[in-house]
């Protein structure tokens, strides 16, 4: 941490705020024919996230929207300490943004109880007006990112110049790799922890949001945040 810079937090949603990845769960539950090879190619980074996610959801009939939404809302638990974490960052006057590769049709209802301003939530959209689900990409990659992220976390992060902001990323997966490379500090779970170690990125593994609160408080007491 660098004293004098204003801290800002960019937090992933699926598998970070929620207990598991909702996109993966949707695919494994509804099992649209042909999704498995697309998912494998996406995870193996043979195709971009934008291409992979778009192709997988295009396999699902739009008529199943209510069924899909109900499935996610009934199974996606919120990680322990999230409400207390939001209270802490508000009290500490730390800017907080949700930056997610997920979709608004399940993110918005799941986050509704937490009163996060709409302009602090960055995610993908979905169009159910056709025969199949079409994913919309309101926050695409901008230079210098050309990774086809879908919802480009680095593009959002670069709105907050590194000279003025201490950029803190919280995440767990493939969608967080590029953001981790330009973050000053990463709180990581799952595969992101392995990736940060591989990339030599400063990170702290966490299990729940109480872990992050404790670390942020310690940094504040040390005068480095």
MARZA-781727 format. One line per 2 residues: number of its first residue (from 0); for each residue x negated, y negated, z negated of N, C-alpha, C. Coordinates in nm, 2 decimals. Atoms other than C-alpha are relative to their C-alpha. Layout:
<atoms>
NUM	X/Y/Z/X/Y/Z/X/Y/Z  ...
</atoms>
This chain:
<atoms>
0	-0.08/0.12/0.00/0.00/0.00/0.00/-0.09/-0.13/0.00  0.07/0.12/-0.01/-0.11/-0.35/0.07/0.08/-0.11/-0.07
2	-0.06/0.11/0.08/-0.03/-0.63/-0.18/0.03/-0.12/0.10  -0.03/0.11/-0.09/0.14/-0.93/-0.01/0.09/0.03/0.11
4	-0.09/-0.04/-0.11/0.32/-0.74/0.26/0.14/0.03/-0.06  -0.14/-0.03/0.05/0.70/-0.70/0.23/0.03/0.15/0.04
6	-0.03/-0.14/-0.03/0.80/-0.33/0.20/0.13/0.01/0.07  -0.12/-0.04/-0.07/1.06/-0.19/0.44/0.00/0.15/0.02
8	-0.01/-0.14/0.00/1.19/0.16/0.44/0.08/0.04/0.12  -0.08/-0.06/-0.12/1.30/0.36/0.75/0.02/0.15/-0.04
10	-0.03/-0.13/0.05/1.48/0.68/0.64/0.08/0.08/0.10  -0.07/-0.10/-0.09/1.58/0.98/0.85/0.13/0.04/-0.07
12	-0.13/-0.04/0.06/1.92/1.13/0.80/0.01/0.15/-0.01  -0.01/-0.15/0.01/1.94/1.50/0.90/-0.11/0.07/-0.06
14	0.10/-0.07/0.07/1.75/1.71/0.66/-0.08/-0.08/-0.10  0.07/0.09/0.09/1.64/1.41/0.47/0.10/-0.06/-0.10
16	-0.12/0.04/0.09/1.95/1.23/0.33/0.09/0.12/-0.02  -0.08/-0.13/0.02/2.14/1.55/0.40/-0.09/0.11/-0.03
18	0.09/-0.12/0.04/2.02/1.89/0.28/-0.04/0.08/0.12  0.04/-0.08/-0.12/2.00/2.04/0.63/0.02/-0.08/0.12
20	-0.01/0.07/-0.12/1.98/1.94/0.99/0.13/0.03/0.07  -0.14/-0.02/-0.05/2.33/1.89/1.12/0.01/0.04/0.15
22	-0.01/-0.03/-0.14/2.25/1.91/1.49/-0.03/0.15/0.02  0.03/-0.14/0.00/2.08/2.25/1.44/0.12/0.09/-0.05
24	-0.11/-0.07/0.06/2.37/2.36/1.22/0.12/0.01/0.09  -0.11/0.00/-0.10/2.63/2.26/1.48/-0.02/0.11/0.11
26	0.04/-0.09/-0.11/2.45/2.46/1.75/0.01/0.15/-0.05  0.01/-0.14/0.05/2.40/2.77/1.53/0.14/0.05/-0.03
28	-0.14/-0.04/0.04/2.77/2.77/1.42/0.09/0.01/0.12  -0.10/0.00/-0.12/2.95/2.69/1.75/-0.06/0.09/0.11
30	0.07/-0.08/-0.10/2.69/2.88/1.96/0.05/-0.02/0.14  -0.03/0.01/-0.14/2.76/2.73/2.30/-0.10/0.08/0.08
32	0.08/-0.09/-0.08/2.63/2.96/2.57/-0.11/-0.08/0.06  0.11/0.06/-0.07/2.28/2.86/2.68/-0.08/-0.10/-0.09
34	0.07/0.10/0.08/2.18/2.64/2.38/-0.14/0.05/-0.05  0.12/-0.04/0.07/1.90/2.86/2.24/-0.13/-0.03/0.08
36	0.12/0.04/-0.08/1.65/2.82/2.53/-0.03/-0.15/0.00  0.02/0.15/0.00/1.71/2.44/2.53/-0.05/-0.04/-0.13
38	0.05/0.04/0.14/1.66/2.42/2.15/-0.15/0.04/-0.01  0.14/-0.04/0.01/1.33/2.62/2.18/-0.09/-0.09/0.08
40	0.08/0.09/-0.08/1.20/2.40/2.46/-0.01/-0.14/-0.06  0.00/0.13/0.06/1.29/2.09/2.26/-0.10/0.01/-0.12
42	0.09/-0.02/0.12/1.12/2.22/1.94/-0.15/0.02/0.04  0.14/-0.02/-0.05/0.81/2.33/2.14/-0.05/-0.12/0.08
44	0.03/0.12/-0.07/0.81/1.98/2.29/-0.03/0.01/0.15  0.01/-0.02/-0.15/0.83/2.11/2.65/0.09/-0.10/0.07
46	-0.09/0.10/-0.05/1.12/1.87/2.70/0.02/-0.11/-0.11  -0.02/0.10/0.10/1.20/1.54/2.53/0.12/0.03/-0.09
48	-0.11/-0.01/0.09/1.43/1.51/2.23/0.13/-0.05/0.07  -0.12/0.05/-0.07/1.67/1.30/2.44/0.05/0.10/0.10
50	-0.05/-0.10/-0.10/1.69/1.56/2.72/0.05/0.12/-0.07  -0.05/-0.12/0.07/1.72/1.85/2.48/0.13/-0.01/-0.07
52	-0.12/0.02/0.08/1.98/1.71/2.25/0.12/-0.03/0.10  -0.11/0.03/-0.10/2.18/1.57/2.55/0.05/0.13/0.07
54	-0.04/-0.13/-0.08/2.18/1.91/2.73/0.07/0.09/-0.10  -0.07/-0.09/0.10/2.28/2.10/2.41/0.14/-0.04/-0.02
56	-0.14/0.05/0.03/2.58/1.88/2.33/0.09/0.01/0.13  -0.08/-0.01/-0.12/2.69/1.89/2.70/0.05/0.14/0.02
58	-0.05/-0.14/0.00/2.75/2.26/2.64/0.13/0.02/-0.08  -0.12/-0.01/0.09/3.03/2.18/2.39/0.12/-0.07/0.06
60	-0.12/0.07/-0.04/3.38/2.10/2.49/0.04/-0.12/-0.09  -0.04/0.12/0.07/3.49/1.75/2.39/0.12/0.02/-0.09
62	-0.12/-0.03/0.07/3.82/1.89/2.28/-0.02/0.06/-0.14  0.03/-0.06/0.13/3.64/2.05/1.98/-0.05/-0.11/-0.10
64	0.05/0.11/0.08/3.55/1.71/1.83/0.04/0.02/-0.15  -0.05/-0.01/0.14/3.77/1.74/1.52/-0.06/0.12/-0.08
66	0.05/-0.12/0.06/3.65/2.09/1.45/-0.15/-0.02/-0.03  0.15/0.02/0.02/3.28/1.99/1.48/-0.02/-0.10/-0.12
68	0.01/0.10/0.10/3.33/1.68/1.26/0.03/0.06/-0.14  -0.04/-0.07/0.13/3.51/1.89/0.99/-0.10/0.09/-0.05
70	0.11/-0.10/0.04/3.24/2.15/1.00/-0.12/-0.08/-0.07  0.11/0.07/0.06/2.97/1.89/0.93/0.03/-0.06/-0.13
72	-0.04/0.06/0.12/3.16/1.70/0.67/0.01/0.09/-0.12  -0.03/-0.09/0.10/3.24/2.01/0.48/-0.13/0.08/-0.05
74	0.12/-0.08/0.04/2.88/2.16/0.47/-0.12/-0.09/-0.02  0.12/0.09/0.01/2.64/1.86/0.48/-0.01/-0.06/-0.14
76	0.02/0.06/0.13/2.54/1.80/0.12/-0.10/-0.12/0.01  0.09/0.11/0.01/2.37/1.47/0.03/-0.11/0.04/-0.11
78	0.12/-0.03/0.09/2.02/1.51/-0.13/0.01/-0.07/-0.13  -0.01/0.05/0.14/2.00/1.46/-0.50/-0.08/-0.13/-0.01
80	0.06/0.13/0.03/1.92/1.10/-0.61/0.01/-0.10/0.11  -0.01/0.09/-0.11/2.02/0.93/-0.29/0.07/-0.13/-0.05
82	-0.07/0.12/0.05/2.27/0.69/-0.46/-0.09/-0.08/-0.09  0.09/0.07/0.09/2.02/0.61/-0.73/-0.11/-0.07/0.07
84	0.10/0.06/-0.08/1.76/0.55/-0.47/0.05/-0.13/0.07  -0.05/0.12/-0.06/1.98/0.30/-0.29/0.01/-0.11/-0.10
86	-0.01/0.10/0.11/2.05/0.12/-0.62/-0.14/-0.05/-0.03  0.14/0.04/0.03/1.67/0.11/-0.68/-0.05/-0.10/0.10
88	0.06/0.09/-0.10/1.57/-0.04/-0.35/0.07/-0.13/0.01  -0.08/0.13/0.00/1.85/-0.30/-0.37/-0.06/-0.08/-0.12
90	0.05/0.08/0.12/1.73/-0.40/-0.72/-0.15/-0.05/0.02  0.14/0.03/-0.03/1.36/-0.40/-0.60/-0.01/-0.09/0.12
92	0.00/0.09/-0.12/1.46/-0.61/-0.29/-0.08/0.06/0.11  0.07/-0.07/-0.11/1.32/-0.35/-0.05/0.10/0.02/0.11
94	-0.09/-0.02/-0.11/1.48/-0.36/0.29/0.01/0.15/0.03  -0.02/-0.14/-0.03/1.63/-0.02/0.38/0.08/0.02/0.13
96	-0.07/-0.03/-0.13/1.73/0.12/0.72/0.01/0.15/0.01  -0.01/-0.14/-0.04/1.86/0.46/0.82/-0.03/0.01/0.15
98	0.04/-0.02/-0.14/1.69/0.57/1.14/0.01/0.15/0.04  -0.04/-0.14/-0.02/1.84/0.89/1.27/0.01/0.04/0.15
100	-0.02/-0.06/-0.13/1.83/1.11/1.58/0.13/0.07/0.01  -0.14/-0.06/0.00/2.18/1.22/1.48/0.10/-0.09/0.07
102	-0.10/0.08/-0.07/2.51/1.09/1.60/0.10/-0.06/-0.10  -0.08/0.08/0.08/2.75/0.83/1.47/0.13/0.08/-0.05
104	-0.12/-0.06/0.04/3.05/1.07/1.46/0.00/0.08/-0.13  0.01/-0.06/0.13/2.91/1.25/1.16/-0.08/-0.08/-0.10
106	0.08/0.08/0.09/2.66/1.00/1.02/0.09/-0.11/-0.07  -0.08/0.10/0.06/2.92/0.72/0.97/0.09/0.05/-0.11
108	-0.09/-0.05/0.11/3.17/0.92/0.76/-0.08/0.05/-0.12  0.07/-0.05/0.11/2.90/1.08/0.56/-0.07/-0.11/-0.09
110	0.06/0.11/0.07/2.74/0.75/0.47/0.10/-0.11/-0.05  -0.11/0.10/0.04/3.07/0.56/0.42/0.00/-0.03/-0.15
112	-0.01/0.03/0.14/3.07/0.61/0.04/-0.12/-0.09/-0.05  0.12/0.07/0.05/2.73/0.43/0.01/-0.01/-0.14/0.04
114	0.00/0.14/-0.04/2.82/0.10/0.17/-0.12/-0.06/0.06  0.12/0.05/-0.07/2.51/0.07/0.38/0.05/-0.09/0.12
116	-0.05/0.09/-0.11/2.56/-0.23/0.62/-0.02/0.07/0.14  0.01/-0.07/-0.13/2.63/-0.11/0.98/-0.12/-0.04/0.08
118	0.12/0.04/-0.08/2.34/-0.31/1.12/-0.13/0.05/-0.06  0.11/-0.07/0.06/2.11/-0.11/0.89/0.00/0.15/0.03
120	-0.01/-0.14/-0.04/2.21/0.22/1.05/-0.03/0.01/0.15  0.04/-0.02/-0.14/2.03/0.32/1.38/0.02/0.15/0.03
122	-0.03/-0.14/-0.04/2.16/0.64/1.54/0.05/0.01/0.14  -0.06/-0.02/-0.13/2.29/0.79/1.86/0.15/0.00/0.00
124	-0.15/0.00/-0.01/2.65/0.77/1.98/0.04/0.13/0.07  -0.06/-0.12/-0.07/2.88/1.03/2.14/0.13/-0.04/0.07
126	-0.12/0.03/-0.08/3.15/1.00/2.41/0.07/0.14/0.01  -0.08/-0.12/0.00/3.43/1.26/2.38/0.11/-0.02/0.11
128	-0.11/0.03/-0.09/3.64/1.12/2.67/-0.01/0.10/0.12  0.01/-0.10/-0.11/3.51/1.38/2.93/0.03/0.14/-0.05
130	-0.02/-0.14/0.03/3.53/1.75/2.94/-0.09/0.06/-0.11  0.10/-0.04/0.10/3.21/1.80/2.74/-0.05/-0.13/-0.07
132	0.06/0.11/0.08/3.03/1.59/2.48/-0.11/-0.07/0.07  0.11/0.08/-0.06/2.81/1.31/2.62/-0.06/-0.08/-0.11
134	0.07/0.08/0.10/2.55/1.17/2.39/-0.05/-0.13/0.06  0.03/0.13/-0.05/2.49/0.80/2.42/-0.13/-0.05/-0.08
136	0.13/0.03/0.06/2.15/0.64/2.35/-0.01/-0.16/-0.01  0.00/0.15/0.01/2.19/0.27/2.23/-0.14/-0.05/-0.04
138	0.13/0.05/0.05/1.83/0.26/2.09/-0.11/0.08/0.06  0.10/-0.08/-0.07/1.60/0.41/2.36/-0.14/-0.05/-0.03
140	0.14/0.04/0.01/1.23/0.40/2.37/-0.03/-0.13/0.08  0.05/0.12/-0.07/1.06/0.07/2.46/-0.15/0.01/-0.01
142	0.14/0.00/0.01/0.70/0.01/2.54/-0.06/-0.04/-0.13  0.08/-0.10/-0.06/0.46/0.14/2.42/0.04/0.14/-0.01
144	-0.04/-0.14/0.01/0.66/0.45/2.34/0.07/0.05/0.12  -0.06/-0.07/-0.12/0.74/0.68/2.63/0.03/0.14/-0.02
146	-0.02/-0.14/0.04/0.83/1.00/2.44/0.14/0.05/0.02  -0.14/-0.05/-0.02/1.20/1.01/2.53/0.06/0.04/-0.13
148	-0.05/-0.03/0.14/1.29/1.00/2.16/0.15/0.01/-0.01  -0.15/0.02/0.02/1.66/0.92/2.22/0.03/-0.12/-0.09
150	-0.01/0.11/0.09/1.69/0.71/1.91/-0.15/-0.02/-0.04  0.15/0.01/0.01/1.33/0.57/1.91/-0.03/-0.07/-0.13
152	0.03/0.05/0.13/1.22/0.52/1.55/-0.12/-0.10/0.01  0.11/0.09/0.00/0.89/0.35/1.65/0.05/-0.14/0.06
154	-0.05/0.13/-0.06/1.08/0.09/1.86/0.07/-0.08/-0.11  -0.06/0.07/0.11/1.29/0.01/1.55/-0.11/-0.06/-0.10
156	0.11/0.04/0.09/0.98/0.00/1.33/-0.08/-0.12/0.05  0.08/0.11/-0.05/0.80/-0.24/1.56/0.07/-0.13/-0.01
158	-0.07/0.13/0.02/1.06/-0.50/1.50/-0.05/-0.07/-0.13  0.06/0.04/0.13/0.88/-0.53/1.16/-0.15/0.00/0.02
160	0.14/0.00/-0.03/0.53/-0.64/1.25/-0.09/0.05/-0.12  0.09/-0.06/0.10/0.25/-0.45/1.06/-0.07/-0.11/-0.08
162	0.07/0.10/0.07/0.09/-0.78/0.97/0.08/-0.06/-0.12  -0.09/0.06/0.10/0.39/-0.88/0.76/0.07/0.10/-0.09
164	-0.08/-0.10/0.07/0.55/-0.55/0.65/-0.08/0.12/-0.03  0.05/-0.13/0.04/0.45/-0.24/0.46/0.10/0.10/0.05
166	-0.10/-0.09/-0.06/0.63/0.02/0.67/0.00/0.14/-0.06  -0.01/-0.13/0.07/0.74/0.32/0.48/0.11/0.09/0.07
168	-0.09/-0.09/-0.07/0.90/0.62/0.65/0.03/0.12/-0.09  -0.05/-0.12/0.07/1.10/0.90/0.49/0.06/0.09/0.10
170	-0.05/-0.09/-0.10/1.16/1.21/0.70/-0.05/0.14/-0.02  0.02/-0.15/0.02/1.13/1.58/0.76/-0.04/0.07/0.13
172	0.00/-0.08/-0.12/1.11/1.67/1.13/-0.06/-0.06/0.12  0.06/0.04/-0.13/1.02/1.64/1.49/0.04/-0.15/0.04
174	-0.03/0.14/-0.04/1.21/1.31/1.53/-0.08/-0.11/-0.08  0.08/0.10/0.08/0.98/1.15/1.27/-0.15/0.00/0.03
176	0.15/-0.01/-0.02/0.64/1.24/1.41/-0.06/-0.13/0.05  0.06/0.12/-0.06/0.59/0.93/1.62/0.01/-0.12/-0.10
178	-0.01/0.10/0.10/0.71/0.70/1.34/-0.10/0.02/-0.11  0.10/-0.03/0.11/0.48/0.87/1.09/-0.14/-0.06/0.05
180	0.13/0.04/-0.05/0.18/0.77/1.32/-0.02/-0.15/-0.03  0.01/0.14/0.02/0.25/0.40/1.27/0.04/-0.05/-0.14
182	-0.04/0.04/0.14/0.38/0.40/0.91/-0.12/-0.02/-0.09  0.11/0.02/0.10/0.17/0.27/0.62/0.01/0.11/-0.10
184	-0.02/-0.10/0.10/0.32/0.54/0.40/0.11/0.09/0.04  -0.10/-0.09/-0.04/0.52/0.85/0.46/0.04/0.09/-0.12
186	-0.05/-0.10/0.09/0.74/1.05/0.22/0.06/0.11/0.09  -0.03/-0.11/-0.10/0.77/1.39/0.39/0.06/0.12/-0.07
188	-0.05/-0.14/0.03/0.95/1.72/0.38/-0.03/0.09/0.11  0.00/-0.10/-0.10/0.93/2.04/0.57/-0.12/-0.02/0.10
190	0.11/0.00/-0.11/0.74/2.03/0.91/-0.07/-0.13/0.01  0.06/0.13/0.00/0.67/1.66/0.87/-0.12/0.00/-0.09
192	0.12/0.00/0.09/0.44/1.73/0.58/-0.12/0.07/0.07  0.11/-0.06/-0.07/0.24/1.97/0.79/-0.06/-0.09/0.11
194	0.04/0.08/-0.11/0.23/1.73/1.08/-0.09/-0.12/-0.06  0.07/0.11/0.06/0.11/1.44/0.85/-0.14/0.05/-0.04
196	0.13/-0.05/0.04/-0.17/1.66/0.72/-0.09/0.02/0.12  0.07/-0.02/-0.13/-0.27/1.75/1.08/-0.05/-0.13/0.06
198	0.03/0.13/-0.06/-0.26/1.39/1.19/-0.09/-0.09/-0.09  0.07/0.08/0.09/-0.44/1.26/0.88/0.07/-0.12/-0.05
200	-0.08/0.11/0.04/-0.15/1.04/0.79/0.03/0.00/-0.15  -0.03/0.00/0.14/-0.11/0.93/0.43/0.14/0.03/-0.03
202	-0.13/-0.04/0.02/0.19/1.10/0.29/0.02/0.06/-0.14  -0.03/-0.07/0.13/0.36/1.23/-0.03/0.12/0.09/0.02
204	-0.11/-0.09/-0.02/0.58/1.54/-0.01/0.10/-0.03/-0.11  -0.11/0.02/0.10/0.92/1.51/-0.19/0.10/0.11/0.01
206	-0.11/-0.09/0.00/1.20/1.73/-0.29/0.14/-0.07/0.00  -0.13/0.08/0.01/1.47/1.47/-0.38/-0.04/-0.15/-0.01
208	0.02/0.14/0.00/1.51/1.10/-0.39/-0.05/-0.06/-0.13  0.06/0.04/0.13/1.42/1.08/-0.76/-0.15/0.00/0.01
210	0.15/-0.01/-0.01/1.06/1.18/-0.66/-0.05/-0.13/0.07  0.04/0.12/-0.07/1.05/0.88/-0.42/0.01/-0.12/-0.09
212	-0.02/0.11/0.09/1.19/0.64/-0.68/-0.12/-0.01/-0.10  0.11/0.00/0.10/0.93/0.75/-0.93/-0.13/-0.05/0.06
214	0.12/0.04/-0.07/0.65/0.70/-0.68/0.00/-0.15/0.03  -0.02/0.14/-0.03/0.78/0.36/-0.57/-0.02/-0.09/-0.13
216	0.01/0.07/0.13/0.81/0.25/-0.94/-0.15/-0.01/-0.04  0.14/-0.01/0.03/0.45/0.36/-1.00/-0.08/-0.10/0.08
218	0.08/0.10/-0.09/0.32/0.16/-0.70/0.03/-0.14/-0.04  -0.04/0.13/0.04/0.52/-0.14/-0.82/-0.08/-0.04/-0.13
220	0.07/0.03/0.13/0.36/-0.12/-1.17/-0.15/-0.02/0.02  0.14/0.02/-0.03/0.02/-0.09/-1.01/-0.03/-0.12/0.08
222	0.02/0.12/-0.07/0.08/-0.40/-0.82/-0.03/0.01/0.15  0.04/-0.02/-0.14/0.04/-0.24/-0.48/0.13/0.01/0.09
224	-0.13/0.01/-0.08/0.41/-0.28/-0.37/0.08/-0.11/-0.05
</atoms>
